[in-house]
Amino acid sequence: MDTLTSATIALIDELVSALGAEAVRWGDAIDARYHADWSGGAPVRPLALVRPANTGDVASAMRICHAHRVPVVPQGGLTSLAGGAMPQADAVALSLERLNAIEQVDAASATMTVQAGATLQAVQEAALAAGLVFGVDLGARGSCQIGGNLATNAGGNGVVQFGMMREQTLGLEVVLADGTVLPMLRPMRKNNTGYDLKQWFIGSEGTLGIITRAILSLHPAPRAKVSTLVALPDYASAIRLLRLLQSHFPGALAAFELMWEDFFSTSLRWRQAASPLPQAYPFMVLAEVTGHEEAALADSLQRALGEAMEDGTVLDAVVAQSQAQAGALWRIHAKRRRNFPRSSCRSTSMSACRSTRSANSAEQCVLALSQRWPGQRTLRFGHLGDGNLHLTTDALRWARTFRRSKPRTRWSRLSTPCSPSGAAASLPNTASACTRSRI
Ligand SMILES: Cc1cc2nc3c(=O)[nH]c(=O)nc-3n(C[C@H](O)[C@H](O)[C@H](O)COP(=O)(O)OP(=O)(O)OC[C@H]3O[C@@H](n4cnc5c(N)ncnc54)[C@H](O)[C@@H]3O)c2cc1C
């Protein structure tokens, strides 16, 4: 165990006497899982780890760290891909994992009061049990926490229908850096009592305060949903299909996920599954529509797709005939980043404006990466419905080899214009793409 300075010993003593010994760890007693998040950054052992059990404990921990002038890094489910939850050697890591209660589900007002450390999946399941749905869904649902979702204003599969975390939030409880508790837990949808302070904390990545509780807005669970996998000739067709489905199913298009052919075929290979379609196509869309009755919904979907086939927007499509078939389609999409070696992979996002410029930009990124690091593999997919494209590349592995062989060469930003605005594309391990969460 490292030798602690007297200042650190004094800090830890105070934390232990305020929160109890079971809530504070330091040195080798801090499990390695708190040393890094999903971003793939080099693990760092924090100065100390605190695991408060309630809002009062969070406030005490913050007050003590503030008095000692020690920064705090809030940690949720540690699924951040941008390094925001990475601990620091001179900072206390504050994990919300023990604040994980679903306090109340109110079916009548379609709201849920929840502690920040509850996982997204626990929230989804509690909503479903009450005949409701929570509007945010993403691949890390089993690990990421509501507090982390709020702090990152997370999006994902459901944004096209319900919006991002911000749109699902009626109230928040937040602890500020000096330990002050802000109780902004009003459950009313109409709340015109003045400034909407909670909005400051949504998307602030822990820089303004620790989110400890939230009142979330829920939606009626649809009685039926139907999924389809659609083959398209080009990106422009994906945008046309999105508009068409939105007009056929107003407010009921629940997902619209775009996959480039390389993403789709790699995913199938990883899953050792066969494509439901007889041949490969440049683009695939996985979409889901919701409604009241499955057969009628499937009929309407088939009619909409038929219309799109007539004008060449759609080349081929399958409509899932059962929830088992739908599950199989969605599993193709769920694979993605997990199968890249974690330490050698980087993901980045681009805004997907509804024009072909986004596809061209993504193309240019891949070209630039291949020219710089031949042999690298980059997969493209996106939540086109919410205007977000993702590129996941293993170029970091190649870049490391490149750096080792040419130590004087700086591994720098790519200079190829990759965004519609012409801004330089950067791999997210550049400092500018990393958010540090310090209070
Ligand atoms: C497989 C996979 C799929 C993903 N898909 C999506 C997606 O579709 N859309 C999307 O938006 N993201 C996605 N992500 C990224 C990630 O899951 C989200 O950003 C998620 O919201 C992070 O939640 P978390 O609890 O893991 O937060 P963490 O990673 O622990 O923290 C994220 C940030 O929030 C801060 N923070 C955490 N909890 C609190 C709190 N209680 N109070 C204040 N600050 C806090 C941290 O300091 C950090 O800055 C995905 C990640 C993975 C691994």
The ligand as an ORCA input file, in Angstrom:
! r2SCAN-3c Opt
* xyz 0 1
  C     -22.439     -0.634    -25.252
  C     -22.659      0.844    -25.009
  C     -23.674      1.504    -25.706
  C     -23.892      2.877    -25.499
  N     -24.887      3.476    -26.200
  C     -25.138      4.784    -25.977
  C     -26.189      5.444    -26.691
  O     -26.850      4.851    -27.529
  N     -26.423      6.751    -26.411
  C     -25.694      7.435    -25.469
  O     -25.965      8.619    -25.242
  N     -24.671      6.836    -24.813
  C     -24.378      5.542    -25.032
  N     -23.346      4.936    -24.365
  C     -22.514      5.719    -23.437
  C     -22.921      5.577    -21.950
  O     -23.573      4.388    -21.705
  C     -23.834      6.715    -21.559
  O     -23.105      7.907    -21.652
  C     -24.407      6.569    -20.134
  O     -25.390      7.578    -20.008
  C     -23.383      6.732    -19.029
  O     -23.967      6.344    -17.794
  P     -23.090      5.772    -16.599
  O     -23.955      5.576    -15.413
  O     -22.310      4.590    -17.035
  O     -22.137      7.009    -16.327
  P     -20.576      7.032    -16.069
  O     -19.852      6.445    -17.233
  O     -20.242      6.456    -14.751
  O     -20.338      8.600    -16.023
  C     -20.571      9.390    -17.162
  C     -20.416     10.867    -16.761
  O     -21.456     11.243    -15.865
  C     -20.925     11.650    -14.603
  N     -21.846     11.103    -13.601
  C     -22.194      9.823    -13.413
  N     -23.137      9.722    -12.453
  C     -23.362     10.987    -12.023
  C     -24.230     11.558    -11.044
  N     -25.050     10.797    -10.307
  N     -24.201     12.892    -10.868
  C     -23.395     13.691    -11.597
  N     -22.549     13.208    -12.531
  C     -22.547     11.872    -12.747
  C     -19.521     11.067    -14.566
  O     -18.662     11.856    -13.747
  C     -19.137     11.161    -16.032
  O     -18.755     12.466    -16.366
  C     -23.086      3.587    -24.574
  C     -22.065      2.909    -23.884
  C     -21.842      1.566    -24.092
  C     -20.737      0.882    -23.331
*
